[in-house]
């Protein structure tokens, strides 16, 4: 826009020079005098130059946007991440960044291509090798945001947000995911998803803190091994379930045995004799006592 304003300014000056030139000439009666045309063109071009120059100085910024103002020499003149209407030098141009939540998604088989749209990335699943030496694939989504104050440094090193994401964040997610999963055995990868997530979140947070990037969350979706590995895992889970069931049954049997012992103790000879004495004291009639098998009866 500023370059166009310069072009219009040159035309305005040229029109003004033509006006002055034709104004000084003497025209014979009936000859065409271009002076009025030059005057009108000069005024129109001057107004258009002012309008385009003013337009190049005004810009609006929505919530979740940040701007790096760059001079014609390529140096950073300012950073702005406030919303609303703003002014800038007419020769400065804006490089916009999206500082809202963006996502890095690695899901399914989509070849080796990745789709970069600003701060968002959609790529193929991440292939890894765990501590057991078994190869698997994982689908995951990382949700992150760039801090507004960090866009100046990002511009100086990477220029655009897409280049920054592609060169650092996207590569880091793949590398750290493989690194974290290499520390877990196959069964742990299957059964310890929260631990895997926490470890990956910690690693990426440490790496991206210095870049001015905050991780909002990580979503571990599907973890896929070969059918043979999955069958082995299912068998291990079944065996584990059986072990837990057997332990529960043993515990139940132990509790029942203890309960029976308590009941037997409650019916000991001493307790039966005490009950007999109470019955004699409170009862009427004749009592028969069998010394071999203590019992209470009336006749």
Backbone as CSV, one residue per row, in Angstrom:
resi,resn,N_x,N_y,N_z,CA_x,CA_y,CA_z,C_x,C_y,C_z
1,UNK,0.828,-1.203,0.000,0.000,0.000,0.000,0.867,1.260,0.000
2,UNK,1.943,1.265,0.791,2.803,2.439,0.839,3.499,2.650,-0.501
3,UNK,3.914,1.581,-1.159,4.554,1.696,-2.471,3.583,2.297,-3.476
4,UNK,2.317,1.902,-3.360,1.308,2.464,-4.262,1.121,3.948,-3.986
5,UNK,1.201,4.331,-2.707,1.102,5.750,-2.351,2.247,6.550,-2.959
6,UNK,3.449,5.972,-2.953,4.602,6.632,-3.562,4.384,6.802,-5.070
7,UNK,3.843,5.767,-5.677,3.553,5.839,-7.116,2.556,6.951,-7.410
8,UNK,1.510,7.032,-6.587,0.517,8.100,-6.785,1.129,9.474,-6.550
9,UNK,2.028,9.562,-5.581,2.682,10.845,-5.308,3.518,11.291,-6.503
10,UNK,4.206,10.355,-7.130,4.989,10.684,-8.327,4.072,11.194,-9.429
11,UNK,2.923,10.529,-9.610,1.972,10.985,-10.623,1.434,12.368,-10.284
12,UNK,1.206,12.616,-8.992,0.705,13.933,-8.567,1.711,15.030,-8.899
13,UNK,2.972,14.762,-8.610,4.018,15.749,-8.905,4.131,15.983,-10.406
14,UNK,4.057,14.893,-11.159,4.131,15.029,-12.623,2.955,15.846,-13.144
15,UNK,1.769,15.604,-12.601,0.586,16.357,-13.023,0.706,17.827,-12.647
16,UNK,1.292,18.078,-11.458,1.483,19.466,-11.026,2.472,20.190,-11.941
17,UNK,3.547,19.529,-12.324,4.531,20.130,-13.229,3.881,20.447,-14.583
18,UNK,3.058,19.504,-15.061,2.364,19.738,-16.332,1.417,20.925,-16.227
19,UNK,0.737,21.033,-15.086,-0.179,22.157,-14.883,0.569,23.490,-14.944
20,UNK,1.717,23.559,-14.243,2.513,24.786,-14.228,3.013,25.111,-15.640
21,UNK,3.432,24.067,-16.352,3.951,24.272,-17.696,2.887,24.835,-18.622
22,UNK,1.705,24.187,-18.629,0.636,24.644,-19.527,0.051,25.983,-19.075
23,UNK,0.148,26.239,-17.764,-0.389,27.504,-17.237,0.393,28.693,-17.793
24,UNK,1.713,28.522,-18.024,2.563,29.623,-18.466,2.484,29.856,-19.980
25,UNK,1.929,28.923,-20.693,1.870,29.055,-22.156,0.710,29.942,-22.578
26,UNK,0.871,30.585,-23.726,-0.203,31.383,-24.310,-0.844,30.586,-25.434
27,UNK,-2.131,30.495,-25.382,-2.850,29.700,-26.359,-3.653,30.629,-27.270
28,UNK,-3.629,30.386,-28.529,-4.428,31.174,-29.480,-5.892,30.831,-29.324
29,UNK,-6.712,31.716,-29.841,-8.156,31.520,-29.710,-8.562,30.243,-30.431
30,UNK,-9.321,29.410,-29.735,-9.804,28.146,-30.308,-8.887,26.972,-30.052
31,UNK,-7.674,27.224,-29.538,-6.753,26.119,-29.244,-7.137,25.425,-27.929
32,UNK,-6.856,24.130,-27.894,-7.180,23.352,-26.682,-6.189,23.703,-25.574
33,UNK,-6.726,24.068,-24.407,-5.902,24.410,-23.240,-6.001,23.279,-22.208
34,UNK,-4.928,22.504,-22.043,-4.979,21.372,-21.111,-4.808,21.765,-19.644
35,UNK,-4.651,23.025,-19.393,-4.407,23.462,-18.015,-5.501,23.014,-17.049
36,UNK,-6.796,23.219,-17.358,-7.843,22.761,-16.420,-7.801,21.250,-16.158
37,UNK,-7.484,20.513,-17.215,-7.415,19.050,-17.047,-6.278,18.684,-16.101
38,UNK,-5.119,19.343,-16.285,-3.981,19.071,-15.403,-4.283,19.472,-13.972
39,UNK,-4.991,20.576,-13.808,-5.347,21.039,-12.465,-6.255,20.023,-11.781
40,UNK,-7.257,19.551,-12.493,-8.172,18.557,-11.910,-7.480,17.258,-11.595
41,UNK,-6.586,16.825,-12.501,-5.852,15.578,-12.274,-4.928,15.700,-11.071
42,UNK,-4.297,16.892,-10.945,-3.396,17.114,-9.806,-4.142,17.018,-8.486
43,UNK,-5.308,17.672,-8.407,-6.104,17.638,-7.170,-6.570,16.219,-6.867
44,UNK,-7.072,15.504,-7.888,-7.582,14.139,-7.680,-6.469,13.196,-7.236
45,UNK,-5.311,13.314,-7.882,-4.198,12.445,-7.513,-3.685,12.756,-6.110
46,UNK,-3.680,14.041,-5.751,-3.232,14.422,-4.413,-4.155,13.842,-3.343
47,UNK,-5.457,13.942,-3.565,-6.424,13.382,-2.602,-6.261,11.864,-2.510
48,UNK,-6.109,11.190,-3.649,-5.957,9.739,-3.662,-4.666,9.321,-2.954
49,UNK,-3.617,10.122,-3.121,-2.350,9.842,-2.436,-2.519,9.922,-0.926
50,UNK,-3.232,10.969,-0.460,-3.477,11.112,0.978,-4.294,9.942,1.527
51,UNK,-5.319,9.532,0.777,-6.186,8.432,1.222,-5.396,7.137,1.337
52,UNK,-4.626,6.799,0.316,-3.868,5.540,0.344,-2.774,5.581,1.412
53,UNK,-2.176,6.786,1.605,-1.144,6.910,2.643,-1.756,6.699,4.021
54,UNK,-2.955,7.286,4.231,-3.637,7.114,5.515,-4.056,5.661,5.724
55,UNK,-4.512,5.025,4.649,-4.925,3.618,4.746,-3.744,2.717,5.104
56,UNK,-2.556,3.089,4.640,-1.380,2.284,4.950,-0.905,2.479,6.378
57,UNK,-1.452,3.483,7.061,-1.062,3.760,8.442,-2.025,3.166,9.465
58,UNK,-3.228,2.793,9.036,-4.267,2.320,9.961,-4.466,0.820,9.787
59,UNK,-4.580,0.117,10.889,-4.919,-1.303,10.822,-5.705,-1.692,12.068
60,UNK,-6.479,-2.762,11.940,-7.247,-3.287,13.069,-6.696,-4.661,13.434
61,UNK,-6.862,-5.009,14.694,-6.349,-6.283,15.188,-7.406,-6.975,16.030
62,UNK,-7.705,-8.213,15.689,-8.718,-8.995,16.388,-8.121,-9.679,17.619
63,UNK,-8.967,-10.130,18.550,-8.456,-10.902,19.702,-7.748,-12.160,19.212
64,UNK,-6.633,-12.481,19.840,-5.886,-13.666,19.443,-4.898,-13.415,18.322
65,UNK,-4.718,-12.138,17.929,-3.738,-11.813,16.903,-2.595,-11.006,17.502
66,UNK,-1.433,-11.131,16.892,-0.278,-10.307,17.244,0.388,-9.867,15.958
67,UNK,0.985,-8.684,15.987,1.619,-8.139,14.781,3.049,-7.729,15.082
68,UNK,3.925,-8.049,14.136,5.287,-7.529,14.149,5.351,-6.468,13.054
69,UNK,5.707,-5.235,13.431,5.796,-4.133,12.476,7.229,-4.058,11.969
70,UNK,7.383,-4.225,10.664,8.701,-4.332,10.051,8.905,-3.158,9.091
71,UNK,10.059,-2.494,9.198,10.365,-1.372,8.310,10.788,-1.878,6.936
72,UNK,10.961,-0.960,5.981,11.357,-1.349,4.619,12.762,-1.935,4.595
73,UNK,13.532,-1.727,5.663,14.878,-2.316,5.735,14.860,-3.737,6.304
74,UNK,13.702,-4.146,6.810,13.584,-5.487,7.376,13.750,-5.548,8.878
75,UNK,14.030,-4.425,9.522,14.199,-4.415,10.977,12.836,-4.301,11.667
76,UNK,12.748,-4.859,12.875,11.506,-4.821,13.638,11.340,-3.447,14.285
77,UNK,10.219,-2.797,13.991,9.951,-1.478,14.561,9.049,-1.540,15.790
78,UNK,8.327,-2.618,15.932,7.443,-2.730,17.081,6.663,-4.026,17.077
79,UNK,6.089,-4.354,18.241,5.252,-5.544,18.409,3.945,-5.098,19.044
80,UNK,2.848,-5.605,18.533,1.554,-5.210,19.068,0.647,-6.441,19.154
81,UNK,0.119,-6.715,20.329,-0.863,-7.790,20.463,-2.109,-7.306,21.202
82,UNK,-2.380,-5.996,21.096,-3.611,-5.417,21.641,-4.681,-5.393,20.554
83,UNK,-5.928,-5.581,20.957,-7.023,-5.562,19.995,-7.454,-4.129,19.695
84,UNK,-8.144,-3.973,18.559,-8.707,-2.675,18.218,-8.018,-2.014,17.042
85,UNK,-8.201,-0.675,16.918,-7.671,0.128,15.823,-6.309,0.701,16.211
86,UNK,-5.346,0.624,15.302,-3.988,1.074,15.615,-3.390,1.829,14.433
87,UNK,-2.360,2.629,14.750,-1.610,3.365,13.738,-0.180,2.832,13.659
88,UNK,0.389,2.919,12.473,1.783,2.542,12.268,2.383,3.482,11.241
89,UNK,3.690,3.455,11.111,4.351,4.252,10.071,3.919,3.722,8.703
90,UNK,3.686,4.610,7.750,3.184,4.149,6.442,4.152,3.215,5.728
91,UNK,5.461,3.319,6.007,6.437,2.462,5.344,6.633,1.117,6.046
92,UNK,5.997,0.927,7.203,6.120,-0.351,7.928,5.024,-1.314,7.466
93,UNK,5.375,-2.563,7.304,4.359,-3.572,6.974,4.201,-4.548,8.144
94,UNK,3.050,-5.180,8.189,2.712,-6.071,9.303,2.958,-7.521,8.939
95,UNK,3.511,-8.261,9.900,3.577,-9.719,9.808,2.703,-10.252,10.936
96,UNK,1.626,-10.945,10.592,0.630,-11.360,11.578,0.931,-12.756,12.127
97,UNK,0.581,-12.928,13.405,0.723,-14.217,14.083,-0.576,-14.536,14.810
98,UNK,-0.911,-15.805,14.820,-2.093,-16.280,15.536,-1.643,-16.774,16.912
99,UNK,-2.050,-16.066,17.965,-1.611,-16.444,19.319,-2.735,-17.113,20.109
100,UNK,-3.791,-17.500,19.395,-4.829,-18.299,20.046,-4.378,-19.753,20.113
101,UNK,-5.262,-20.617,20.604,-4.926,-22.037,20.660,-4.820,-22.613,19.255
102,UNK,-3.695,-23.228,18.971,-3.479,-23.924,17.705,-3.203,-25.386,17.995
103,UNK,-3.268,-26.221,16.968,-3.099,-27.658,17.180,-2.056,-28.242,16.237
104,UNK,-1.346,-29.217,16.756,-0.452,-30.057,15.965,-1.045,-31.461,16.020
105,UNK,-1.605,-31.919,14.917,-2.331,-33.190,14.895,-1.572,-34.209,14.050
106,UNK,-1.352,-35.376,14.636,-0.701,-36.478,13.926,-1.605,-37.696,14.047
107,UNK,-2.393,-37.910,12.992,-3.442,-38.929,13.082,-3.492,-39.737,11.788
108,UNK,-3.482,-41.063,11.934,-3.700,-41.943,10.792,-2.577,-41.934,9.779
109,UNK,-2.823,-42.620,8.674,-1.834,-42.744,7.617,-2.154,-41.740,6.514
110,UNK,-1.346,-40.701,6.412,-1.547,-39.704,5.353,-0.243,-39.471,4.608
111,UNK,0.535,-40.534,4.447,1.804,-40.426,3.735,2.817,-39.628,4.518
112,UNK,3.723,-39.004,3.816,4.758,-38.203,4.456,4.479,-36.709,4.363
113,UNK,3.291,-36.345,3.892,2.967,-34.935,3.711,2.328,-34.379,4.964
114,UNK,2.505,-33.088,5.152,1.891,-32.393,6.274,1.198,-31.141,5.747
115,UNK,0.100,-30.790,6.349,-0.632,-29.602,5.962,-0.414,-28.530,7.025
116,UNK,0.225,-27.425,6.644,0.491,-26.323,7.562,-0.424,-25.161,7.209
117,UNK,-1.229,-24.740,8.157,-2.104,-23.587,7.956,-1.873,-22.633,9.118
118,UNK,-0.948,-21.685,8.917,-0.631,-20.769,10.009,0.044,-21.511,11.132
119,UNK,-0.625,-21.563,12.299,-0.052,-22.251,13.443,-0.509,-23.679,13.583
120,UNK,-1.373,-24.160,12.689,-1.904,-25.514,12.775,-1.162,-26.454,11.832
121,UNK,-1.003,-27.691,12.291,-0.343,-28.718,11.486,-1.173,-29.980,11.536
122,UNK,-1.360,-30.617,10.376,-2.009,-31.921,10.314,-1.072,-32.862,9.584
123,UNK,-0.616,-33.887,10.279,0.338,-34.812,9.683,-0.015,-36.260,9.988
124,UNK,0.842,-37.140,9.533,0.603,-38.575,9.711,0.951,-39.011,11.124
125,UNK,0.472,-40.189,11.483,0.766,-40.813,12.768,2.266,-40.857,13.020
126,UNK,2.643,-40.967,14.296,4.067,-41.006,14.654,4.460,-42.455,14.915
127,UNK,5.459,-42.922,14.193,5.966,-44.280,14.377,7.088,-44.259,15.411
128,UNK,7.064,-45.211,16.336,8.041,-45.246,17.424,8.484,-46.673,17.693
129,UNK,9.546,-46.783,18.468,10.008,-48.091,18.940,10.128,-48.027,20.452
130,UNK,9.447,-48.939,21.162,9.450,-48.888,22.620,10.678,-49.588,23.198
131,UNK,10.742,-49.637,24.539,11.903,-50.206,25.221,12.041,-51.706,24.988
132,UNK,10.966,-52.342,24.567,11.017,-53.777,24.262,11.499,-54.034,22.851
133,UNK,11.764,-52.972,22.092,12.207,-53.130,20.713,11.072,-53.348,19.742
134,UNK,9.826,-53.117,20.195,8.650,-53.338,19.357,8.223,-52.007,18.724
135,UNK,7.910,-52.055,17.430,7.514,-50.859,16.693,5.997,-50.681,16.745
136,UNK,5.570,-49.445,16.957,4.144,-49.138,16.987,3.886,-47.771,16.390
137,UNK,2.610,-47.399,16.306,2.188,-46.086,15.814,1.261,-45.441,16.830
138,UNK,1.348,-44.137,16.937,0.514,-43.419,17.897,-0.128,-42.207,17.218
139,UNK,-1.398,-41.972,17.516,-2.104,-40.758,17.105,-2.157,-39.822,18.297
140,UNK,-1.770,-38.587,18.086,-1.858,-37.621,19.178,-2.097,-36.220,18.642
141,UNK,-2.628,-35.369,19.520,-2.889,-33.966,19.196,-2.296,-33.116,20.317
142,UNK,-1.518,-32.109,19.948,-0.944,-31.168,20.902,-1.615,-29.811,20.695
143,UNK,-2.173,-29.260,21.756,-2.806,-27.935,21.687,-1.892,-26.931,22.384
144,UNK,-1.543,-25.855,21.672,-0.561,-24.913,22.209,-0.945,-23.485,21.835
145,UNK,-0.251,-22.524,22.429,-0.432,-21.117,22.069,0.904,-20.393,22.197
146,UNK,1.098,-19.390,21.341,2.306,-18.566,21.366,2.026,-17.322,22.198
147,UNK,2.954,-16.980,23.063,2.811,-15.746,23.841,3.033,-14.536,22.939
148,UNK,2.231,-13.494,23.170,2.320,-12.316,22.321,3.688,-11.680,22.313
149,UNK,4.338,-11.654,23.466,5.630,-10.975,23.558,6.756,-11.742,22.862
150,UNK,6.475,-12.985,22.427,7.521,-13.799,21.814,7.578,-13.657,20.298
151,UNK,6.605,-12.979,19.680,6.529,-12.975,18.215,7.699,-12.210,17.579
152,UNK,8.258,-11.227,18.285,9.397,-10.499,17.735,10.592,-11.406,17.516
153,UNK,10.912,-12.222,18.515,12.028,-13.166,18.383,11.746,-14.211,17.314
154,UNK,10.496,-14.637,17.243,10.130,-15.626,16.215,10.325,-15.033,14.825
155,UNK,9.925,-13.767,14.652,10.110,-13.129,13.345,11.594,-13.021,13.002
156,UNK,12.408,-12.595,13.948,13.835,-12.415,13.681,14.509,-13.704,13.230
157,UNK,14.033,-14.832,13.776,14.693,-16.104,13.466,14.019,-16.878,12.351
158,UNK,12.662,-16.788,12.274,11.940,-17.637,11.327,11.064,-16.852,10.337
159,UNK,10.861,-15.581,10.580,10.027,-14.709,9.739,8.534,-15.009,9.897
160,UNK,8.045,-16.141,9.393,6.607,-16.428,9.432,6.289,-17.487,10.490
161,UNK,5.021,-17.498,10.901,4.585,-18.477,11.894,4.646,-19.896,11.335
162,UNK,4.275,-20.056,10.065,4.310,-21.391,9.455,5.721,-21.965,9.455
163,UNK,6.694,-21.133,9.150,8.083,-21.598,9.129,8.546,-21.964,10.537
164,UNK,8.150,-21.169,11.516,8.505,-21.446,12.906,7.929,-22.779,13.364
165,UNK,6.642,-22.985,13.077,5.981,-24.220,13.505,6.596,-25.425,12.806
166,UNK,6.847,-25.290,11.522,7.385,-26.410,10.757,8.808,-26.756,11.186
167,UNK,9.620,-25.723,11.455,11.032,-25.952,11.760,11.282,-26.373,13.198
168,UNK,10.367,-26.029,14.124,10.633,-26.314,15.539,9.542,-27.178,16.177
169,UNK,8.361,-26.659,16.291,7.319,-27.348,17.055,6.964,-28.707,16.458
170,UNK,6.730,-28.734,15.155,6.337,-29.992,14.526,7.434,-31.041,14.649
171,UNK,8.661,-30.634,14.433,9.782,-31.577,14.548,9.954,-32.044,15.989
172,UNK,9.760,-31.123,16.927,9.953,-31.440,18.337,8.930,-32.455,18.824
173,UNK,7.690,-32.318,18.389,6.647,-33.255,18.822,7.004,-34.673,18.395
174,UNK,7.412,-34.836,17.151,7.768,-36.174,16.667,8.981,-36.741,17.417
175,UNK,10.012,-35.909,17.567,11.243,-36.388,18.202,11.011,-36.745,19.667
176,UNK,10.331,-35.900,20.412,10.136,-36.156,21.844,9.155,-37.298,22.088
177,UNK,8.180,-37.460,21.213,7.249,-38.589,21.349,8.003,-39.903,21.226
178,UNK,8.867,-39.984,20.228,9.670,-41.200,20.051,10.608,-41.412,21.233
179,UNK,11.197,-40.316,21.725,12.131,-40.416,22.852,11.424,-40.911,24.113
180,UNK,10.268,-40.358,24.404,9.536,-40.744,25.615,9.085,-42.196,25.537
181,UNK,8.516,-42.600,24.408,7.997,-43.960,24.284,9.095,-45.002,24.277
182,UNK,10.321,-44.601,23.921,11.439,-45.555,23.941,11.816,-45.963,25.358
183,UNK,11.302,-45.258,26.357,11.596,-45.587,27.752,10.557,-46.463,28.410
184,UNK,9.548,-46.914,27.661,8.476,-47.741,28.231,8.408,-49.083,27.514
185,UNK,8.217,-50.150,28.316,7.984,-51.469,27.742,6.621,-51.490,27.060
186,UNK,6.419,-52.488,26.217,5.182,-52.558,25.435,3.946,-52.551,26.327
187,UNK,3.949,-53.387,27.376,2.793,-53.437,28.271,2.584,-52.104,28.981
188,UNK,3.667,-51.405,29.278,3.546,-50.108,29.932,2.939,-49.073,28.987
189,UNK,3.315,-49.133,27.725,2.746,-48.204,26.741,1.235,-48.399,26.661
190,UNK,0.798,-49.669,26.666,-0.624,-49.964,26.603,-1.360,-49.521,27.865
191,UNK,-0.772,-49.828,29.015,-1.519,-49.661,30.267,-1.178,-48.401,31.041
192,UNK,-0.152,-47.644,30.610,0.293,-46.479,31.374,0.213,-45.200,30.542
193,UNK,-0.897,-45.005,29.870,-1.046,-43.856,28.965,-0.877,-42.529,29.696
194,UNK,-1.388,-42.428,30.921,-1.287,-41.164,31.660,0.166,-40.832,31.986
195,UNK,0.954,-41.853,32.302,2.373,-41.618,32.585,3.103,-41.176,31.322
196,UNK,2.763,-41.797,30.189,3.363,-41.396,28.910,3.002,-39.951,28.595
197,UNK,1.740,-39.617,28.770,1.281,-38.249,28.506,1.999,-37.237,29.394
198,UNK,2.112,-37.544,30.684,2.759,-36.625,31.626,4.226,-36.417,31.266
199,UNK,4.912,-37.490,30.871,6.329,-37.386,30.511,6.511,-36.543,29.255
200,UNK,5.637,-36.758,28.263,5.728,-35.989,27.022,5.391,-34.524,27.261
201,UNK,4.393,-34.280,28.085,4.011,-32.900,28.408,5.161,-32.168,29.090
202,UNK,5.843,-32.847,29.993,6.965,-32.225,30.700,8.116,-31.902,29.746
203,UNK,8.442,-32.836,28.856,9.543,-32.628,27.923,9.263,-31.460,26.981
204,UNK,8.077,-31.431,26.388,7.750,-30.369,25.440,7.647,-29.015,26.142
205,UNK,7.101,-29.009,27.348,6.992,-27.751,28.095,8.364,-27.164,28.371
206,UNK,9.319,-28.002,28.744,10.688,-27.534,28.986,11.318,-26.983,27.706
207,UNK,11.109,-27.678,26.600,11.719,-27.258,25.333,11.126,-25.945,24.817
208,UNK,9.819,-25.776,25.000,9.124,-24.643,24.389,9.045,-23.417,25.287
209,UNK,9.410,-23.567,26.543,9.372,-22.426,27.464,10.257,-21.299,26.938
210,UNK,11.438,-21.623,26.506,12.382,-20.598,26.023,11.945,-20.005,24.692
211,UNK,11.055,-20.687,23.980,10.561,-20.179,22.702,9.357,-19.264,22.867
212,UNK,8.811,-19.219,24.090,7.613,-18.413,24.319,6.335,-19.114,23.923
213,UNK,6.335,-20.431,24.036,5.178,-21.237,23.636,4.655,-21.994,24.848
214,UNK,3.344,-21.925,25.071,2.699,-22.647,26.173,1.907,-23.824,25.620
215,UNK,2.035,-24.984,26.269,1.238,-26.160,25.892,-0.028,-26.177,26.730
216,UNK,-1.161,-26.185,26.059,-2.442,-26.233,26.768,-2.784,-27.662,27.179
217,UNK,-2.579,-28.618,26.266,-2.878,-30.016,26.607,-2.349,-30.932,25.508
218,UNK,-2.228,-32.197,25.855,-1.841,-33.239,24.901,-2.896,-34.336,24.954
219,UNK,-3.363,-34.758,23.797,-4.373,-35.812,23.726,-3.754,-37.033,23.056
220,UNK,-3.536,-38.084,23.854,-3.095,-39.357,23.296,-4.324,-40.095,22.817
221,UNK,-4.409,-40.327,21.547,-5.590,-40.983,21.005,-5.359,-42.486,20.869
222,UNK,-5.077,-42.970,19.698,-4.942,-44.420,19.529,-3.475,-44.823,19.466
223,UNK,-3.151,-45.908,20.162,-1.815,-46.510,20.084,-1.972,-47.857,19.397
224,UNK,-1.255,-48.020,18.282,-1.451,-49.228,17.475,-0.150,-50.016,17.347
225,UNK,-0.251,-51.307,17.702,0.830,-52.257,17.432,0.326,-53.256,16.394
226,UNK,1.197,-54.169,15.986,0.795,-55.213,15.038,-0.223,-56.144,15.703
227,UNK,-0.911,-56.927,14.887,-1.911,-57.865,15.413,-1.284,-58.882,16.355
228,UNK,-0.036,-59.286,16.059,0.637,-60.266,16.920,0.899,-59.668,18.301
229,UNK,1.360,-58.414,18.315,1.638,-57.757,19.594,0.348,-57.553,20.367
230,UNK,-0.705,-57.156,19.656,-1.994,-56.930,20.320,-2.531,-58.227,20.921
231,UNK,-2.375,-59.340,20.187,-2.833,-60.634,20.711,-2.056,-61.004,21.974
232,UNK,-0.750,-60.749,21.966,0.065,-61.040,23.150,-0.359,-60.170,24.324
233,UNK,-0.662,-58.924,24.040,-1.123,-58.030,25.108,-2.451,-58.499,25.676
234,UNK,-3.380,-58.890,24.799,-4.683,-59.386,25.269,-4.511,-60.628,26.136
235,UNK,-3.575,-61.519,25.731,-3.329,-62.726,26.517,-2.757,-62.360,27.877
236,UNK,-1.860,-61.377,27.900,-1.280,-60.936,29.169,-2.341,-60.325,30.067
237,UNK,-3.243,-59.574,29.458,-4.327,-58.978,30.240,-5.238,-60.052,30.816
238,UNK,-5.518,-61.086,30.020,-6.362,-62.185,30.499,-5.687,-62.903,31.663
239,UNK,-4.378,-63.157,31.523,-3.637,-63.814,32.600,-3.635,-62.952,33.855
240,UNK,-3.447,-61.676,33.675,-3.450,-60.766,34.826,-4.814,-60.779,35.508
241,UNK,-5.867,-60.809,34.716,-7.215,-60.850,35.279,-7.428,-62.122,36.090
242,UNK,-6.929,-63.234,35.550,-7.066,-64.505,36.273,-6.313,-64.467,37.595
243,UNK,-5.117,-63.895,37.574,-4.328,-63.794,38.812,-5.070,-62.946,39.841
244,UNK,-5.611,-61.841,39.401,-6.333,-60.964,40.320,-7.581,-61.656,40.858
245,UNK,-8.250,-62.423,39.981,-9.443,-63.161,40.421,-9.072,-64.211,41.459
246,UNK,-7.971,-64.940,41.204,-7.524,-65.965,42.154,-7.169,-65.342,43.499
247,UNK,-6.490,-64.183,43.460,-6.153,-63.501,44.707,-7.405,-63.109,45.469
248,UNK,-8.394,-62.623,44.738,-9.641,-62.213,45.377,-10.346,-63.407,46.002
249,UNK,-10.339,-64.551,45.290,-10.978,-65.760,45.832,-10.250,-66.251,47.077
250,UNK,-8.912,-66.197,47.061,-8.140,-66.602,48.240,-8.428,-65.688,49.427
251,UNK,-8.526,-64.450,49.173,-8.827,-63.490,50.240,-10.206,-63.750,50.824
252,UNK,-11.172,-64.057,49.918,-12.528,-64.337,50.378,-12.562,-65.604,51.228
253,UNK,-11.817,-66.634,50.778,-11.778,-67.890,51.534,-11.150,-67.669,52.914
254,UNK,-10.132,-66.823,52.956,-9.477,-66.519,54.231,-10.441,-65.822,55.187
255,UNK,-11.191,-64.875,54.651,-12.153,-64.154,55.484,-13.223,-65.095,56.013
256,UNK,-13.716,-66.001,55.145,-14.762,-66.943,55.568,-14.239,-67.889,56.641
257,UNK,-12.985,-68.349,56.481,-12.401,-69.250,57.488,-12.272,-68.544,58.826
258,UNK,-11.836,-67.315,58.823,-11.719,-66.559,60.068,-13.078,-66.359,60.713
259,UNK,-14.075,-66.116,59.883,-15.441,-65.940,60.413,-15.926,-67.218,61.080
260,UNK,-15.690,-68.369,60.452,-16.119,-69.649,61.032,-15.400,-69.926,62.350
261,UNK,-14.111,-69.574,62.416,-13.360,-69.776,63.661,-13.956,-68.942,64.787
262,UNK,-14.357,-67.720,64.447,-14.963,-66.855,65.467,-16.273,-67.450,65.955
263,UNK,-17.061,-67.985,65.007,-18.345,-68.582,65.396,-18.128,-69.811,66.264
264,UNK,-17.117,-70.611,65.910,-16.830,-71.821,66.706,-16.392,-71.443,68.116
265,UNK,-15.573,-70.416,68.202,-15.125,-69.953,69.517,-16.292,-69.471,70.344
266,UNK,-17.285,-68.940,69.686,-18.458,-68.411,70.399,-19.284,-69.543,71.008
267,UNK,-19.141,-70.789,70.467,-19.915,-71.924,70.978,-19.045,-72.873,71.807
268,UNK,-18.024,-72.388,72.444,-17.125,-73.218,73.246,-17.855,-73.766,74.485
269,UNK,-17.240,-74.810,75.165,-17.854,-75.444,76.343,-18.128,-74.425,77.439
270,UNK,-17.192,-73.528,77.663,-17.377,-72.559,78.746,-18.602,-71.696,78.494
271,UNK,-18.790,-71.309,77.214,-19.945,-70.449,76.911,-21.242,-71.243,77.058
272,UNK,-21.236,-72.516,76.617,-22.442,-73.338,76.747,-22.805,-73.555,78.220
273,UNK,-21.809,-73.795,79.090,-22.084,-73.972,80.513,-22.706,-72.701,81.099
274,UNK,-22.166,-71.541,80.635,-22.699,-70.271,81.140,-24.155,-70.111,80.726
275,UNK,-24.468,-70.505,79.501,-25.848,-70.420,79.039,-26.740,-71.392,79.827
276,UNK,-26.180,-72.584,80.202,-26.940,-73.565,80.978,-27.294,-72.998,82.344
277,UNK,-26.324,-72.380,83.004,-26.571,-71.798,84.327,-27.641,-70.730,84.246
278,UNK,-27.565,-69.905,83.219,-28.580,-68.856,83.053,-29.957,-69.455,82.840
279,UNK,-30.007,-70.561,82.097,-31.305,-71.183,81.831,-31.893,-71.787,83.101
280,UNK,-31.018,-72.420,83.953,-31.500,-73.017,85.198,-32.030,-71.933,86.125
281,UNK,-31.317,-70.831,86.183,-31.736,-69.748,87.073,-33.087,-69.169,86.652
282,UNK,-33.321,-69.102,85.394,-34.507,-68.388,84.902,-35.643,-69.332,84.521
283,UNK,-35.369,-70.619,84.423,-36.380,-71.513,83.914,-37.117,-72.289,85.009
284,UNK,-38.113,-73.119,84.597,-38.900,-73.973,85.495,-38.869,-75.383,84.974
285,UNK,-39.140,-76.362,85.835,-39.202,-77.751,85.409,-37.929,-78.493,85.742
286,UNK,-37.830,-79.694,85.133,-36.686,-80.575,85.388,-35.734,-80.483,84.211
287,UNK,-34.411,-80.416,84.498,-33.402,-80.269,83.436,-32.581,-81.529,83.359
288,UNK,-32.286,-81.943,82.117,-31.450,-83.127,81.870,-30.120,-82.644,81.303
289,UNK,-29.020,-83.064,81.883,-27.690,-82.641,81.430,-26.932,-83.860,80.954
290,UNK,-26.523,-83.828,79.676,-25.697,-84.877,79.088,-24.250,-84.394,79.153
291,UNK,-23.426,-84.992,79.994,-22.053,-84.502,80.202,-21.156,-84.755,79.008
292,UNK,-21.538,-85.790,78.183,-20.733,-86.023,76.982,-20.993,-85.007,75.885
293,UNK,-22.202,-84.536,75.819,-22.532,-83.557,74.808,-23.415,-82.518,75.475
294,UNK,-22.796,-81.436,75.973,-23.500,-80.447,76.797,-24.645,-79.866,76.023
295,UNK,-25.812,-79.987,76.569,-27.003,-79.407,75.937,-27.998,-79.056,77.016
296,UNK,-29.023,-78.424,76.673,-30.043,-77.987,77.615,-31.381,-78.536,77.161
297,UNK,-32.103,-79.147,78.122,-33.430,-79.642,77.775,-34.334,-79.627,78.985
298,UNK,-35.604,-79.762,78.819,-36.588,-79.794,79.923,-37.403,-81.037,79.791
299,UNK,-38.019,-81.346,80.957,-38.859,-82.542,80.970,-40.075,-82.280,81.797
